Amino acid sequence: MKTHLAAALLLSTAFAAPASAQTGIDAANLTETVRTLASDQFQGRAPGTVGEERTIGYLIGRLEAMGLEPAGVDGGWTQPVPLLHTRLGTPETLAFDRKGAATSLTFGTDIYVSTLQPKDKAVVANAPMVFVGYGVSAPERGWDDFKGQDLKGKVAVFLINDPDFVAAKGEDPFGKFGGRTMTYYGRWTYKFEEAARRGAVAALIVHDAEGVGYGWNVVKSAGGENYGLVVPPDKVTSLALQGWISGEMATKMFADAGQDLAKLRVAARRKDFRPVDLGTGFDAAIPVTQEVVQSQNVLAKISGAKRPDEVVIYGAHWDAYGEGPPDAQGRIYRAGANDDALGVAGLFEIARLFKAAPPPDRTVAFAFWTAEERGLLGSEAYAAQPIFPLEKTVANLGLDILQTAGRAKDVVLVGKGQGTLEDDLARVAATQSRTVSVESLPERGLFYRADHFSLAKRGVPVLLMMGIAGASDLVDGGKQAGQAWVDAYTGKCYHQACDAWGPDWNLEGAVQDIDVFYRIGDELARTARWPGWKAGSEFKAIRDKSAAARK
């Protein structure tokens, strides 16, 4: 304990004022935490690195100093999360082959792939490529893109998002998948999972910035690395490689195969669409460095005084992207100052306020997840083996990227129509004289892209605060200024070295948002109320199955 406390004192600077003198979320405290975690000393906070060791020590030291209790495994502060870490080397072979004529591919420019197989070389031996449209199998919505197509040993080629993403009224999928609001069928994770379920040897998605919500720079930002949870041999994915084809290369590849990608995009929106054999092989041989990395979630709690078995969990991820190529300013660490050091700072502030108040009736837990950037792996590991029973978990409130452009007249809701917590969001925001705006970019599927989703898909009511979900209506500049902030952040700094703290940060809006989440959680922790899912949510039936445990 003394070691962790010393680490906290060494790695952090003094805060603006003693905790007892602060009665609300403090922007100066947020700044100091972010500047510390995003500093070079933490080396970009990648799992399994010296940066992780320093981060875990820092987090535990801060939590001990605040007087929180450990909530990890065996009474400790952490929950082990073993990760398979892979990194691709220089490709020996990487090409599309059409009747013996090879088109060489440049990794990171024409194609981006990675692997989650624990092998020393990723090999795809001229496997047939099959275009499967959006790759959706949704019998409950009357949709099947596969039509019995055998994908064993083949390469599945997908479009990103849902069949109705750009569908017009009168087209078959119109309104079946939420329109512009992405369902889980539209996520790249689902498409890779579906390809593996069908025995494909590789899966490639055609990149479309509008459909996925970010540019090619984000796709390739992991630099050939991937992480997955360590699984038994019989559970290892069939996919030797998974990734993306650039839009330009995909258009050329389809044309070389005698196909028109633009026309196939339209065809994929028909109910009678059938997979198309592209008459093209994918040939790859890439050396792989692979290892098992022992990473950790950090878990703390304030025990409930009356119903300690009922738990409100706040969450943020501590990891970022580690070291990468130098940017224009020579920075090599992709340190995630906003994504998600600011969320971590928010959890510290919320914990400080809870400690300064009378003990809550219910337990309040704080989860600092690992490997969010690698596929929500830390939260997935927790949800698979929870410390607190999920049926008695009241809610999960997640902070992941907050806007840094100043006070806002609204708060942006992610996942409208999912749960009753959105009603709490509106009510509490109103006490700040703020309204609720629905995410303006629902096609980005942000509801499925943060750690709360690991708990949501197991029935736990959730609420996410994410600044890139839409343009905040800023007090200074309105929605135009809010959109300019979103565009600048997602277009330049998301997962890049320039996601760094800067003196231009205005945290007044972040303070508002963190305060809203503190108040919602505080109310839940001091009442017997159970939030739930709304009719029509795909998670309601899962939660309903455990209703007896909450009576």
C-alpha positions as CSV (number, residue, x, y, z in Angstrom):
1,M,0.0,0.0,0.0
2,K,2.8,2.4,0.9
3,T,4.4,1.7,-2.5
4,H,1.2,2.6,-4.4
5,L,0.7,5.7,-2.3
6,A,4.3,6.8,-3.0
7,A,3.7,6.3,-6.7
8,A,0.7,8.5,-6.6
9,L,2.5,11.2,-4.8
10,L,5.5,11.0,-7.2
11,L,3.5,10.8,-10.4
12,S,0.8,13.4,-9.7
13,T,1.0,17.0,-8.7
14,A,-0.8,18.8,-5.9
15,F,-4.4,19.5,-6.5
16,A,-5.9,23.0,-6.4
17,A,-7.4,22.7,-2.9
18,P,-8.0,20.2,-0.2
19,A,-10.9,17.9,-0.9
20,S,-12.9,19.2,2.0
21,A,-12.8,22.7,0.5
22,Q,-14.3,21.6,-2.8
23,T,-18.0,20.9,-3.1
24,G,-18.3,20.2,-6.8
25,I,-16.5,18.8,-9.8
26,D,-13.2,20.7,-10.0
27,A,-11.7,21.6,-13.4
28,A,-8.3,22.1,-12.0
29,N,-8.3,18.6,-10.5
30,L,-9.4,17.2,-13.9
31,T,-6.6,19.0,-15.6
32,E,-3.9,17.8,-13.3
33,T,-5.0,14.1,-13.6
34,V,-5.1,14.4,-17.4
35,R,-1.7,16.1,-17.6
36,T,-0.2,13.4,-15.5
37,L,-1.7,10.4,-17.3
38,A,-1.0,11.8,-20.7
39,S,2.6,12.6,-19.9
40,D,5.5,10.8,-21.6
41,Q,6.2,9.0,-18.3
42,F,3.2,6.8,-18.9
43,Q,4.3,6.0,-22.5
44,G,0.8,6.1,-24.0
45,R,-0.7,3.6,-21.4
46,A,-0.7,0.5,-23.7
47,P,-1.7,-2.8,-22.0
48,G,1.2,-5.0,-21.0
49,T,3.9,-2.3,-21.1
50,V,5.9,-0.3,-18.6
51,G,3.2,2.3,-19.2
52,E,0.6,0.0,-17.8
53,E,2.7,-0.8,-14.7
54,R,3.0,2.9,-14.0
55,T,-0.7,3.5,-14.7
56,I,-1.9,0.8,-12.4
57,G,0.4,2.0,-9.6
58,Y,-0.8,5.5,-10.1
59,L,-4.5,4.6,-10.1
60,I,-4.2,2.4,-7.0
61,G,-2.2,5.1,-5.2
62,R,-4.8,7.7,-5.9
63,L,-7.6,5.5,-4.8
64,E,-5.8,4.6,-1.6
65,A,-5.1,8.2,-0.9
66,M,-8.8,9.0,-1.2
67,G,-9.7,6.3,1.2
68,L,-11.6,4.0,-1.2
69,E,-11.8,0.2,-0.6
70,P,-10.3,-2.3,-3.0
71,A,-12.9,-4.2,-5.0
72,G,-10.8,-6.5,-7.2
73,V,-10.1,-10.3,-7.0
74,D,-9.3,-11.7,-3.6
75,G,-9.7,-8.4,-1.8
76,G,-7.1,-6.7,-4.0
77,W,-7.4,-3.7,-6.2
78,T,-7.2,-5.5,-9.6
79,Q,-8.8,-8.1,-11.7
80,P,-6.4,-10.0,-14.0
81,V,-7.2,-9.7,-17.7
82,P,-4.9,-12.1,-19.8
83,L,-4.6,-10.8,-23.3
84,L,-3.3,-12.3,-26.5
85,H,-1.2,-9.5,-28.1
86,T,-0.2,-9.9,-31.7
87,R,1.7,-7.6,-34.0
88,L,2.2,-8.1,-37.7
89,G,5.6,-7.8,-39.3
90,T,6.5,-6.9,-42.9
91,P,4.3,-8.9,-45.2
92,E,6.1,-11.6,-47.3
93,T,3.0,-11.8,-49.5
94,L,0.0,-9.5,-49.6
95,A,-2.0,-9.5,-52.9
96,F,-5.3,-10.0,-54.7
97,D,-5.0,-12.6,-57.4
98,R,-7.2,-12.7,-60.5
99,K,-6.6,-15.7,-62.8
100,G,-2.9,-15.6,-62.0
101,A,-2.5,-11.9,-62.3
102,A,-1.5,-10.5,-58.9
103,T,-2.3,-7.0,-57.6
104,S,0.2,-6.3,-54.8
105,L,-1.2,-4.5,-51.8
106,T,0.5,-1.9,-49.7
107,F,-0.2,-2.5,-46.0
108,G,-1.7,0.5,-44.3
109,T,-2.5,2.2,-47.7
110,D,-4.5,-0.3,-49.7
111,I,-5.4,-2.7,-46.9
112,Y,-5.2,-2.9,-43.1
113,V,-5.3,-6.3,-41.4
114,S,-4.5,-7.9,-38.0
115,T,-4.8,-11.3,-36.4
116,L,-6.2,-12.8,-33.3
117,Q,-4.7,-16.3,-33.8
118,P,-1.8,-17.3,-31.6
119,K,0.5,-18.3,-34.4
120,D,3.9,-17.1,-35.6
121,K,2.7,-16.4,-39.2
122,A,-0.7,-15.4,-40.6
123,V,-1.3,-17.2,-43.8
124,V,-4.2,-17.0,-46.3
125,A,-3.3,-19.1,-49.3
126,N,-5.1,-17.6,-52.3
127,A,-8.5,-18.1,-50.7
128,P,-11.6,-17.3,-52.8
129,M,-13.2,-13.9,-52.0
130,V,-16.9,-13.7,-51.6
131,F,-18.9,-10.5,-51.4
132,V,-21.6,-10.9,-48.7
133,G,-23.2,-7.5,-48.8
134,Y,-23.7,-6.2,-45.3
135,G,-23.2,-9.7,-43.9
136,V,-26.3,-9.7,-41.8
137,S,-28.1,-12.7,-40.5
138,A,-31.1,-11.4,-38.6
139,P,-34.1,-13.8,-38.8
140,E,-36.1,-11.7,-36.3
141,R,-36.0,-8.9,-38.9
142,G,-36.5,-11.1,-41.9
143,W,-33.0,-10.6,-43.3
144,D,-30.3,-13.0,-44.5
145,D,-27.4,-11.9,-46.6
146,F,-25.8,-15.3,-46.7
147,K,-28.5,-17.5,-48.3
148,G,-26.7,-20.6,-47.3
149,Q,-23.3,-19.5,-48.8
150,D,-20.5,-21.8,-47.6
151,L,-17.7,-19.5,-46.3
152,K,-15.4,-22.2,-45.0
153,G,-11.8,-21.5,-46.1
154,K,-13.0,-18.4,-47.9
155,V,-12.6,-14.6,-47.5
156,A,-15.8,-12.7,-46.6
157,V,-16.0,-9.2,-48.0
158,F,-18.5,-6.9,-46.3
159,L,-20.0,-3.4,-46.5
160,I,-19.9,-1.5,-43.2
161,N,-23.1,-0.5,-41.3
162,D,-26.6,-1.8,-41.7
163,P,-28.6,-2.6,-44.9
164,D,-30.9,0.4,-44.3
165,F,-28.1,2.9,-43.6
166,V,-28.7,4.7,-46.9
167,A,-32.0,2.9,-47.9
168,A,-34.7,5.1,-49.3
169,K,-38.4,4.6,-48.5
170,G,-39.7,1.7,-50.6
171,E,-36.5,-0.2,-50.5
172,D,-36.6,-3.6,-48.8
173,P,-34.6,-2.8,-45.6
174,F,-36.1,0.6,-45.0
175,G,-36.7,1.0,-41.3
176,K,-35.7,-2.6,-40.4
177,F,-32.4,-1.7,-38.7
178,G,-33.0,1.7,-37.2
179,G,-32.3,3.8,-40.3
180,R,-29.3,6.1,-39.7
181,T,-29.0,4.7,-36.1
182,M,-26.6,1.8,-36.3
183,T,-27.6,-1.5,-34.7
184,Y,-25.1,-4.1,-33.6
185,Y,-25.4,-5.8,-37.0
186,G,-23.7,-2.7,-38.5
187,R,-20.6,-2.9,-36.3
188,W,-17.3,-4.3,-37.6
189,T,-17.1,-6.5,-34.6
190,Y,-20.3,-8.3,-35.5
191,K,-19.2,-8.8,-39.1
192,F,-15.9,-10.4,-38.0
193,E,-17.8,-12.6,-35.5
194,E,-20.2,-13.7,-38.1
195,A,-17.5,-14.5,-40.6
196,A,-15.8,-16.6,-38.0
197,R,-19.0,-18.4,-37.0
198,R,-19.3,-19.4,-40.7
199,G,-15.7,-20.7,-40.9
200,A,-14.2,-18.0,-43.1
201,V,-10.4,-17.8,-43.1
202,A,-10.3,-14.0,-43.4
203,A,-12.8,-11.1,-43.3
204,L,-12.4,-7.8,-45.0
205,I,-14.6,-4.7,-44.8
206,V,-14.8,-2.1,-47.5
207,H,-13.9,1.2,-45.7
208,D,-16.5,4.0,-46.0
209,A,-15.9,7.0,-43.8
210,E,-19.5,7.9,-43.7
211,G,-20.6,4.4,-42.8
212,V,-18.1,3.7,-40.1
213,G,-17.8,7.2,-38.7
214,Y,-14.1,7.8,-39.1
215,G,-11.4,8.1,-41.7
216,W,-8.7,5.6,-42.9
217,N,-6.2,7.2,-40.5
218,V,-8.2,5.7,-37.6
219,V,-8.5,2.3,-39.2
220,K,-4.7,2.0,-39.5
221,S,-3.8,3.6,-36.3
222,A,-3.2,0.4,-34.4
223,G,-0.2,-0.3,-36.7
224,G,-0.8,-4.0,-37.2
225,E,-1.3,-4.8,-33.5
226,N,-4.3,-6.5,-32.1
227,Y,-5.5,-7.8,-28.7
228,G,-8.0,-10.4,-27.7
229,L,-8.9,-12.3,-24.6
230,V,-7.0,-15.5,-24.1
231,V,-9.3,-18.4,-25.0
232,P,-9.1,-22.2,-25.1
233,P,-7.7,-23.7,-28.3
234,D,-11.2,-24.8,-29.4
235,K,-12.5,-21.2,-29.1
236,V,-9.8,-19.5,-31.3
237,T,-11.2,-17.6,-34.2
238,S,-11.1,-19.2,-37.7
239,L,-9.9,-15.8,-39.1
240,A,-6.2,-15.8,-39.9
241,L,-6.6,-12.1,-40.8
242,Q,-9.3,-9.5,-40.3
243,G,-9.5,-5.9,-41.4
244,W,-10.3,-3.4,-44.0
245,I,-9.8,-2.6,-47.7
246,S,-9.6,1.1,-48.6
247,G,-12.5,2.4,-50.6
248,E,-10.2,3.1,-53.6
249,M,-8.6,-0.3,-53.6
250,A,-12.0,-2.0,-53.2
251,T,-13.4,-0.2,-56.2
252,K,-10.4,-1.3,-58.3
253,M,-10.6,-4.9,-57.0
254,F,-14.3,-5.2,-57.8
255,A,-13.8,-3.7,-61.2
256,D,-10.9,-6.1,-62.0
257,A,-13.3,-8.9,-61.1
258,G,-15.9,-7.5,-63.6
259,Q,-18.1,-6.1,-60.9
260,D,-19.3,-2.6,-60.1
261,L,-19.0,-1.9,-56.4
262,A,-21.5,1.0,-56.6
263,K,-24.2,-1.2,-58.2
264,L,-23.5,-4.0,-55.7
265,R,-24.0,-1.5,-52.8
266,V,-27.5,-1.0,-54.2
267,A,-28.1,-4.7,-54.7
268,A,-27.1,-5.4,-51.1
269,R,-30.1,-3.4,-50.0
270,R,-32.5,-5.9,-51.6
271,K,-34.0,-8.8,-49.6
272,D,-33.1,-11.2,-52.5
273,F,-29.4,-10.3,-52.5
274,R,-27.2,-13.3,-52.9
275,P,-23.4,-13.5,-52.2
276,V,-21.2,-12.8,-55.2
277,D,-18.1,-14.9,-55.9
278,L,-15.5,-12.3,-57.0
279,G,-13.4,-14.8,-58.8
280,T,-10.4,-13.3,-57.0
281,G,-8.1,-14.9,-54.4
282,F,-6.6,-13.2,-51.4
283,D,-3.0,-14.3,-50.8
284,A,-1.2,-13.3,-47.6
285,A,1.8,-14.5,-45.6
286,I,2.8,-12.2,-42.7
287,P,5.0,-12.9,-39.8
288,V,3.4,-12.4,-36.4
289,T,4.9,-11.6,-33.0
290,Q,2.6,-13.0,-30.5
291,E,2.6,-13.1,-26.7
292,V,0.2,-13.3,-23.7
293,V,0.1,-10.0,-21.9
294,Q,-1.1,-9.9,-18.3
295,S,-3.2,-6.8,-18.0
296,Q,-5.5,-5.6,-15.3
297,N,-8.7,-3.8,-14.5
298,V,-8.5,-1.6,-11.4
299,L,-11.6,-1.8,-9.2
300,A,-12.5,0.3,-6.1
301,K,-15.6,0.8,-4.1
302,I,-17.4,2.7,-1.3
303,S,-19.5,0.1,0.5
304,G,-23.2,0.7,0.9
305,A,-24.4,1.2,4.4
306,K,-27.9,-0.5,4.0
307,R,-27.8,-2.6,0.8
308,P,-24.2,-3.3,0.0
309,D,-25.0,-6.1,-2.4
310,E,-26.7,-3.7,-4.7
311,V,-24.1,-1.8,-6.8
312,V,-23.9,1.3,-8.9
313,I,-20.8,1.1,-11.2
314,Y,-19.0,4.1,-12.7
315,G,-16.6,3.2,-15.5
316,A,-13.8,4.7,-17.7
317,H,-10.9,3.0,-19.5
318,W,-7.3,3.7,-18.5
319,D,-5.6,2.4,-21.6
320,A,-4.6,4.3,-24.7
321,Y,-2.6,3.4,-27.8
322,G,1.0,3.5,-26.6
323,E,3.9,4.2,-28.8
324,G,3.6,4.9,-32.6
325,P,5.4,6.6,-35.4
326,P,6.4,10.2,-34.7
327,D,3.8,12.8,-35.7
328,A,4.7,16.2,-37.3
329,Q,5.8,17.5,-33.9
330,G,7.8,14.4,-33.2
331,R,5.4,13.0,-30.6
332,I,5.5,9.2,-30.4
333,Y,3.0,8.5,-27.6
334,R,-0.6,8.2,-28.5
335,A,-1.6,9.1,-24.9
336,G,-5.3,9.6,-25.1
337,A,-5.6,12.7,-23.0
338,N,-9.3,12.9,-23.8
339,D,-9.8,9.3,-24.7
340,D,-9.9,8.5,-21.9
341,A,-7.6,10.1,-19.3
342,L,-10.3,12.7,-18.9
343,G,-12.9,10.0,-18.2
344,V,-10.5,8.6,-15.5
345,A,-10.2,12.1,-14.1
346,G,-13.9,12.3,-14.0
347,L,-14.2,9.1,-12.0
348,F,-11.7,10.4,-9.4
349,E,-13.7,13.6,-9.0
350,I,-17.0,11.6,-8.6
351,A,-15.3,9.3,-6.0
352,R,-14.0,12.3,-4.1
353,L,-17.5,13.8,-3.9
354,F,-18.9,10.4,-2.7
355,K,-16.2,10.2,0.0
356,A,-17.0,13.7,1.2
357,A,-20.7,12.8,1.6
358,P,-22.5,10.5,4.0
359,P,-22.1,6.8,3.1
360,P,-24.5,5.7,0.3
361,D,-27.2,3.0,0.9
362,R,-25.9,1.0,-2.0
363,T,-22.3,0.2,-2.9
364,V,-20.7,2.6,-5.4
365,A,-18.0,1.0,-7.5
366,F,-15.4,2.5,-9.8
367,A,-14.0,0.5,-12.6
368,F,-10.9,1.5,-14.5
369,W,-11.0,-0.8,-17.5
370,T,-8.1,-2.1,-19.5
371,A,-8.0,-2.7,-23.3
372,E,-11.0,-0.7,-24.3
373,E,-9.1,0.5,-27.3
374,R,-8.5,-3.2,-28.2
375,G,-12.1,-4.2,-28.4
376,L,-13.7,-3.5,-25.0
377,L,-11.7,-6.4,-23.6
378,G,-11.3,-5.3,-20.0
379,S,-15.0,-4.7,-19.5
380,E,-15.8,-7.9,-21.4
381,A,-13.5,-9.9,-19.1
382,Y,-15.3,-8.3,-16.1
383,A,-18.8,-9.0,-17.5
384,A,-17.9,-12.6,-18.1
385,Q,-16.6,-13.0,-14.6
386,P,-18.1,-10.2,-12.6
387,I,-17.0,-9.2,-9.1
388,F,-20.5,-7.9,-8.3
389,P,-23.5,-10.0,-9.5
390,L,-24.9,-8.5,-12.7
391,E,-28.5,-9.1,-11.6
392,K,-27.8,-6.8,-8.6
393,T,-25.8,-4.2,-10.5
394,V,-28.1,-1.2,-10.6
395,A,-26.5,0.6,-13.5
396,N,-23.3,1.3,-15.2
397,L,-22.4,4.9,-15.9
398,G,-19.6,5.3,-18.4
399,L,-17.4,8.3,-19.2
400,D,-15.5,8.0,-22.5
401,I,-14.3,11.2,-24.3
402,L,-15.8,14.5,-23.1
403,Q,-16.0,17.7,-25.1
404,T,-13.3,20.3,-24.2
405,A,-14.8,23.3,-25.9
406,G,-16.7,24.9,-23.0
407,R,-20.2,25.1,-21.4
408,A,-23.1,23.7,-23.3
409,K,-26.8,24.4,-23.3
410,D,-27.5,20.7,-23.8
411,V,-26.2,17.2,-23.1
412,V,-26.0,14.6,-25.8
413,L,-27.8,11.3,-25.4
414,V,-26.3,8.2,-26.8
415,G,-28.7,5.3,-27.5
416,K,-32.1,7.0,-27.5
417,G,-35.0,4.7,-26.6
418,Q,-32.8,2.0,-24.9
419,G,-33.3,2.6,-21.2
420,T,-35.0,4.6,-18.5
421,L,-31.7,6.2,-17.5
422,E,-32.2,8.6,-20.4
423,D,-35.2,10.0,-18.5
424,D,-33.0,10.6,-15.5
425,L,-30.4,12.3,-17.7
426,A,-33.1,14.7,-18.9
427,R,-34.4,15.4,-15.5
428,V,-31.0,16.0,-13.9
429,A,-29.7,18.0,-16.9
430,A,-32.7,20.3,-16.4
431,T,-31.5,21.3,-13.0
432,Q,-28.5,22.8,-14.8
433,S,-30.9,24.5,-17.2
434,R,-29.8,22.2,-20.0
435,T,-31.8,20.2,-22.5
436,V,-31.1,16.8,-24.0
437,S,-30.1,16.5,-27.7
438,V,-30.1,13.1,-29.4
439,E,-26.8,12.0,-30.8
440,S,-26.4,13.6,-34.2
441,L,-24.3,10.8,-35.6
442,P,-26.2,7.6,-34.7
443,E,-24.7,5.9,-37.7
444,R,-21.4,5.7,-35.8
445,G,-22.9,3.1,-33.5
446,L,-21.3,4.7,-30.4
447,F,-23.7,2.8,-28.1
448,Y,-21.9,-0.4,-29.1
449,R,-18.4,1.1,-29.0
450,A,-17.7,1.8,-25.3
451,D,-17.2,-0.4,-22.3
452,H,-20.7,0.0,-21.0
453,F,-21.8,-2.3,-23.9
454,S,-20.1,-5.3,-22.3
455,L,-22.6,-5.0,-19.4
456,A,-25.5,-3.8,-21.5
457,K,-25.6,-7.0,-23.6
458,R,-25.9,-8.9,-20.3
459,G,-28.8,-6.8,-19.2
460,V,-27.3,-4.2,-16.9
461,P,-28.9,-0.7,-17.5
462,V,-26.3,1.7,-18.8
463,L,-25.7,5.3,-19.7
464,L,-22.8,6.7,-21.7
465,M,-21.4,10.2,-21.8
466,M,-19.4,10.6,-25.0
467,G,-18.5,14.0,-26.4
468,I,-18.1,12.9,-30.0
469,A,-21.7,11.6,-30.2
470,G,-22.8,14.9,-31.7
471,A,-22.5,18.6,-31.8
472,S,-23.0,20.2,-28.4
473,D,-25.0,23.4,-28.3
474,L,-22.2,25.5,-26.9
475,V,-22.9,28.6,-24.9
476,D,-20.2,30.3,-27.0
477,G,-20.9,29.5,-30.6
478,G,-23.9,27.2,-30.5
479,K,-24.0,23.9,-32.5
480,Q,-21.8,25.2,-35.2
481,A,-19.0,25.6,-32.7
482,G,-19.9,22.2,-31.2
483,Q,-19.7,20.5,-34.6
484,A,-16.4,22.2,-35.3
485,W,-15.0,20.7,-32.1
486,V,-16.2,17.2,-33.1
487,D,-14.9,17.5,-36.6
488,A,-11.5,18.7,-35.4
489,Y,-11.1,16.0,-32.8
490,T,-12.4,13.0,-34.8
491,G,-10.7,14.2,-38.0
492,K,-7.2,14.9,-36.6
493,C,-6.6,13.6,-33.1
494,Y,-8.8,10.6,-32.4
495,H,-6.4,7.8,-31.6
496,Q,-3.5,10.0,-32.7
497,A,-0.6,11.6,-30.8
498,C,-2.3,14.9,-30.9
499,D,-4.9,13.7,-28.4
500,A,-2.9,15.6,-25.9
501,W,-3.8,18.1,-23.2
502,G,-3.5,21.7,-24.4
503,P,-3.9,25.1,-22.8
504,D,-6.8,25.7,-25.1
505,W,-8.9,23.1,-23.3
506,N,-12.1,24.6,-21.7
507,L,-13.4,22.0,-19.2
508,E,-16.5,23.8,-18.1
509,G,-18.7,21.6,-20.3
510,A,-16.9,18.5,-19.1
511,V,-17.5,19.6,-15.5
512,Q,-21.2,19.9,-16.3
513,D,-21.4,16.4,-17.8
514,I,-19.5,14.8,-15.0
515,D,-21.7,16.5,-12.5
516,V,-24.8,15.1,-14.2
517,F,-23.4,11.6,-13.9
518,Y,-22.5,12.1,-10.3
519,R,-26.0,13.3,-9.4
520,I,-27.6,10.4,-11.3
521,G,-25.4,7.8,-9.6
522,D,-25.8,9.5,-6.2
523,E,-29.6,9.3,-6.5
524,L,-29.5,5.7,-7.5
525,A,-27.1,4.9,-4.6
526,R,-29.4,6.5,-2.0
527,T,-32.8,5.0,-3.1
528,A,-34.2,1.5,-3.8
529,R,-35.1,2.3,-7.4
530,W,-34.1,0.0,-10.2
531,P,-33.7,1.6,-13.6
532,G,-34.6,-0.6,-16.6
533,W,-34.8,-1.0,-20.3
534,K,-37.6,0.4,-22.5
535,A,-39.9,-1.7,-24.6
536,G,-38.3,-2.5,-27.8
537,S,-34.7,-2.6,-26.4
538,E,-32.9,-5.8,-27.3
539,F,-31.6,-6.0,-23.8
540,K,-34.9,-5.8,-21.9
541,A,-35.7,-9.5,-22.1
542,I,-32.2,-10.4,-20.7
543,R,-32.7,-8.1,-17.7
544,D,-36.3,-9.4,-17.2
545,K,-35.0,-12.9,-16.7
546,S,-33.2,-11.9,-13.4
547,A,-36.1,-9.8,-12.1
548,A,-36.7,-12.1,-9.1
549,A,-33.2,-11.3,-7.8
550,R,-34.2,-7.6,-7.4
551,K,-37.4,-8.1,-5.4
